[in-house]
Amino acid sequence: MATLFKALQSRFFPFPPTAHSVSAHRIPTSILLCALFFSWAAPAPAQQPLSLADAALQGQTLFQQSGFTSMVLVVVRDHETMIEDYGETFPGSARTPNSNSLIRLCSLSKVFATDLLLRLADDGKLSLSDPLERYAPPGKLVPVAADGTKITLRDLATHTAGLPREISAYPRKAPHFTFPSYTERWAWLQKQQLITPPGTAALYSNVGFDFLGDALAIASSESYAQLLHDRLLQPVGMWDTTLVPSFAQCARLLRGPRDEGPCTDTLASGASGGIYSTPADMVKFLQYLLQIPGSPTQPPAALGVALTPHQLKAMQGLSHAGDPTGIGLAWIQIGDPTTPTSIIEKTGGGAGFSTYIALSPSHHSGVFLAVTEGKNDWKINLFHEGNNLLAAVANIPPLPPKVHLTRAAPKRPVRKPANRRPQAHPSSKGPQPKAKTSTSAKHPARKKSTVNGTR
């Protein structure tokens, strides 16, 4: 006890007592203990956000562990910006990508479409509650649910229209993001029945966004490509972003080890996955999304949540980066929205690319990642690593990992014990089918591309 008193005295009464001072021995023990408790309970200095220089180093480590051919990392935090490029423009090129390298955005194209949707709604040219049939070609019908519920533009933008992911298998020789054409998809729609009533389940649908793009073009009385340019790309200053790349732009397209076909116009899938862009333009786009001062004003509801999972009977194809806690207009919210960990994200992939945007709007921070596949298997979960990087840059708690293993354990034959009935998995409601070997089963870190290359 004497030692404790001396320690307290030296901490709170560092000067020797005088005739007019109070000796520590005359201070009640309870007061001294309280003082000691509150000194130990004082908050530690706040953790500092990751510097952009350190973010670049983390990107380098991520790339070295990945097996990708190339990777582009864009970070925006308030007025700070960073572009870092890793790897080669194509295998054996010995050239590093740069801020002008051309990238396929794949399904990130969908967030451009919903931005245009809200702009036209603000102009009074359409309403999110408009039925799709209002924008159908003459003589073409749009299926309705058994109870008469119609597909609306909001349903298309939130993947709740009851439509399948694709209309069919992708034609073998068709270039990426060129199928289905306008004529092909509307002819297909005539023969369809909805999988679920509109608004009741979120089933990821690329063709649904193709129909949304058609509706936007009709409502604006111009082509989707022209609408995209006039209302979004030009105001934001994204001069190198397009659906119709020039020969010079195609020469800058990053490529992986596989032949992914020609770099060509992607007008047929402009709203679902066809946009080409560059790291330099994606800096501007992140600044716009985060509403960094100096950027054009974004529609207020652009990053908002339109539906929550408890409002839906089912969700499918929306959890590549984490379990959704909210569904927006093309955007997905993951993490508890009542805590700082919540982020807004969108994944994309196809034609040898995977792409990702993760945003923390309240912290004015965002991350964009684009990679081209390598010769070997992926060794990381790109989307989870993007979430971690955003958390460090924004100085928020990281989300729990969705996938703990970088790759699946080797398959081993399972022998049934003799004289015992096989037991169903605790979570199953019936017999479990025999597991099949597939790309996604072997490599959980790699999200399998769909037939038309979009996620």
Residue pairs with C-beta under 8 A, 6 or more apart in sequence:
5 24
5 25
5 32
8 24
8 32
8 35
8 36
9 24
11 36
11 39
12 24
12 32
12 35
13 21
13 22
13 24
15 21
17 23
17 24
24 32
47 395
48 395
49 77
49 392
49 393
49 394
49 395
50 58
50 389
50 392
50 393
50 395
52 75
52 77
52 80
52 82
52 393
55 73
55 75
55 82
55 84
55 389
55 392
55 393
56 73
56 82
56 84
58 389
58 392
59 71
59 73
59 84
59 86
59 389
60 84
60 86
62 71
62 380
62 385
62 389
63 71
63 86
63 87
65 379
65 380
66 371
66 374
66 378
66 379
66 380
66 382
67 374
67 375
67 376
67 377
67 378
67 379
68 86
68 87
68 371
68 372
68 373
68 374
68 378
69 87
69 88
69 90
69 91
69 254
69 255
69 256
69 257
69 371
69 372
69 373
69 374
69 375
70 85
70 86
70 87
70 88
70 89
70 90
70 97
70 101
70 254
70 256
70 371
70 372
71 85
71 86
71 87
71 97
71 369
71 370
71 371
71 372
72 83
72 84
72 85
72 86
72 97
72 101
72 103
72 254
72 279
72 368
72 369
72 370
72 371
73 82
73 83
73 84
73 85
73 86
73 367
73 368
73 369
73 389
74 81
74 82
74 83
74 279
74 282
74 283
74 286
74 367
74 368
74 369
75 81
75 82
75 365
75 366
75 367
75 368
75 389
75 393
76 82
76 283
76 286
76 287
76 290
76 292
76 364
76 365
76 366
77 363
77 364
77 365
77 366
77 393
77 394
78 292
78 364
78 365
79 292
79 293
81 283
81 287
83 99
83 279
83 280
83 283
85 96
85 97
85 98
85 99
85 101
85 279
86 96
86 97
87 96
87 97
87 372
88 94
88 95
88 96
88 97
89 95
89 96
89 97
89 101
89 252
89 254
89 255
90 254
90 255
90 256
90 372
91 255
91 256
91 257
91 375
97 254
97 279
98 279
99 278
99 279
99 280
100 240
100 252
100 278
100 279
100 280
101 252
101 253
101 254
101 278
101 279
102 240
102 245
102 249
102 250
102 252
102 253
102 254
102 263
102 276
102 277
102 278
103 253
103 254
103 276
103 277
103 278
103 279
103 282
103 353
103 355
103 370
104 176
104 177
104 253
104 275
104 276
104 350
104 351
104 353
104 355
105 273
105 275
105 276
105 277
105 348
105 355
105 370
106 273
106 348
106 349
106 350
106 351
106 353
106 354
106 355
106 453
106 454
106 455
107 206
107 272
107 273
107 346
107 347
107 348
107 349
107 350
107 355
107 454
107 455
108 275
108 346
108 348
108 355
108 356
108 357
109 209
109 269
109 270
109 271
109 272
109 273
109 274
109 275
109 348
109 454
110 209
110 271
110 272
110 273
110 330
110 346
111 329
111 330
111 331
111 346
111 357
112 228
112 232
112 271
112 275
113 157
113 209
113 212
113 213
113 216
113 270
113 271
113 272
113 330
114 157
114 212
114 302
114 328
114 329
114 330
114 331
115 232
115 298
115 299
115 302
116 216
116 227
116 228
116 231
116 232
117 126
117 128
117 153
117 157
117 212
117 216
117 329
118 299
118 301
118 302
118 329
119 231
119 232
119 299
120 126
120 216
120 219
120 220
121 127
121 128
121 299
122 299
125 219
125 220
126 153
126 215
126 216
126 219
127 153
128 152
128 153
128 154
128 157
129 152
129 153
129 154
130 152
130 153
130 215
131 142
131 150
131 151
131 152
132 142
132 150
132 151
132 152
132 153
132 155
132 156
132 161
132 211
132 215
133 141
133 142
133 150
133 151
134 215
135 214
135 215
135 218
135 219
136 142
136 186
137 186
140 186
140 189
140 190
141 189
141 190
142 150
142 151
142 189
143 151
143 189
143 192
143 193
143 194
144 150
144 151
144 194
145 162
145 194
145 197
145 198
146 197
147 197
149 197
149 198
149 199
150 198
151 161
151 162
151 163
151 194
151 198
152 161
152 198
152 199
153 212
153 215
154 160
154 306
154 329
155 161
155 162
155 198
155 199
155 208
156 205
156 208
156 209
156 211
156 212
156 215
157 209
157 212
157 306
157 329
157 330
158 202
158 306
158 307
158 327
158 328
158 329
159 202
159 203
159 204
159 205
159 208
159 317
159 318
159 327
160 198
160 199
160 200
160 201
160 202
160 203
160 307
160 312
160 327
161 194
161 198
161 205
161 208
161 211
162 194
162 195
162 196
162 197
162 198
162 200
162 201
162 203
163 192
163 194
163 195
163 203
163 205
163 207
163 208
163 211
164 195
164 203
164 205
164 207
165 203
165 204
165 205
165 206
165 207
165 317
165 450
166 206
166 207
166 450
166 451
166 452
167 180
167 184
167 185
167 188
167 207
168 180
168 188
168 451
169 451
170 179
170 451
170 452
170 453
171 179
175 261
175 262
175 264
176 260
176 261
176 266
176 350
176 351
176 452
176 453
177 266
177 268
177 269
177 272
177 273
177 274
177 350
177 351
177 452
177 453
177 454
178 264
178 265
178 266
178 268
178 269
179 268
179 269
179 452
180 188
180 207
180 210
180 268
181 268
182 214
182 268
185 207
185 210
185 211
186 214
189 211
195 201
195 203
196 203
196 313
196 314
200 312
200 313
201 312
201 313
201 314
201 315
201 316
202 307
202 312
202 314
202 315
202 316
202 318
202 324
202 327
203 314
203 315
203 316
203 317
204 316
204 317
204 318
204 455
206 269
206 272
206 273
206 450
206 452
206 454
207 272
209 271
209 272
209 273
209 330
210 268
210 269
210 271
210 272
212 271
213 224
213 270
213 271
213 272
214 224
214 271
216 224
216 227
216 271
217 223
217 224
217 227
220 227
220 231
222 230
223 267
224 243
224 267
224 270
224 271
225 243
225 244
225 267
225 270
228 243
228 270
228 275
232 238
233 239
233 241
233 242
235 296
236 284
236 285
236 288
236 295
236 296
237 284
238 277
238 281
238 284
238 285
239 281
240 249
240 277
240 278
240 280
240 281
241 275
241 276
241 277
241 278
241 281
241 285
242 249
242 275
242 276
243 265
243 266
243 267
243 270
243 274
243 275
243 276
244 265
244 267
245 253
245 263
245 264
245 265
245 276
249 263
249 276
250 263
250 264
252 278
253 263
253 276
254 353
254 370
254 372
255 352
255 372
256 352
256 372
256 373
256 374
257 373
257 374
257 375
258 352
258 373
260 351
260 352
261 351
263 276
266 273
266 274
266 275
266 276
267 274
268 274
269 452
269 454
272 454
273 348
273 350
273 452
273 453
273 454
277 285
279 368
279 370
282 368
282 370
284 295
285 368
286 357
286 359
286 366
286 368
287 294
287 295
288 295
288 296
288 298
289 298
289 302
289 303
289 357
289 359
289 361
289 366
290 359
290 361
290 364
290 365
290 366
291 297
291 298
291 361
291 364
292 364
301 329
302 329
302 331
303 328
303 331
303 344
303 359
303 361
304 328
304 329
305 326
305 327
305 328
305 333
305 337
306 326
306 327
306 328
306 329
307 326
307 327
308 325
308 326
308 327
309 315
309 324
309 325
309 326
309 327
312 327
315 324
315 327
317 455
318 324
318 327
318 332
319 402
320 347
320 383
320 447
320 455
321 332
321 334
321 345
321 347
321 356
321 358
321 383
321 384
321 386
321 387
321 402
322 334
322 335
322 345
322 383
322 384
322 387
322 399
322 402
323 334
323 402
324 332
324 333
324 334
325 333
325 334
325 335
325 336
325 337
325 342
326 332
326 333
326 337
327 333
328 344
330 346
331 344
331 345
331 346
332 344
332 345
332 346
333 342
333 343
333 344
333 345
334 342
334 343
334 345
334 387
334 399
335 341
335 342
335 343
335 399
336 342
339 397
340 360
340 362
340 363
340 396
340 397
341 391
341 396
341 397
341 398
341 399
343 358
343 359
343 360
343 387
343 390
343 399
344 358
344 359
344 360
344 361
345 356
345 357
345 358
345 359
345 383
345 386
345 387
346 356
346 357
347 354
347 355
347 356
347 383
347 447
347 455
348 354
348 355
348 356
348 454
348 455
349 355
349 447
349 449
349 453
349 454
349 455
350 449
350 450
350 452
350 453
350 454
350 455
351 453
352 372
352 373
353 370
353 371
353 372
353 373
354 369
354 370
354 371
354 373
354 382
354 446
354 447
355 368
355 369
355 370
355 371
356 367
356 368
356 369
356 370
356 382
356 383
356 386
357 366
357 367
357 368
358 366
358 367
358 383
358 386
358 387
358 389
358 390
359 365
359 366
359 367
359 390
360 366
360 390
360 391
360 394
360 396
363 394
363 395
363 396
365 390
365 393
365 394
366 390
367 386
367 389
367 390
367 393
369 382
369 385
369 386
371 382
377 407
377 442
377 443
377 446
378 407
378 443
378 445
378 446
379 406
379 407
379 445
380 406
380 445
381 401
381 402
381 403
381 406
381 444
381 445
382 445
383 402
383 447
384 401
384 402
384 403
387 398
387 399
388 398
388 399
390 396
391 397
391 398
391 399
392 398
403 444
403 445
405 444
406 445
407 442
407 443
407 444
407 445
408 441
408 442
408 443
408 444
411 435
411 437
416 422
424 430
424 431
424 432
425 432
435 441
438 448
439 446
439 448
440 446
440 447
440 448
447 455
449 455
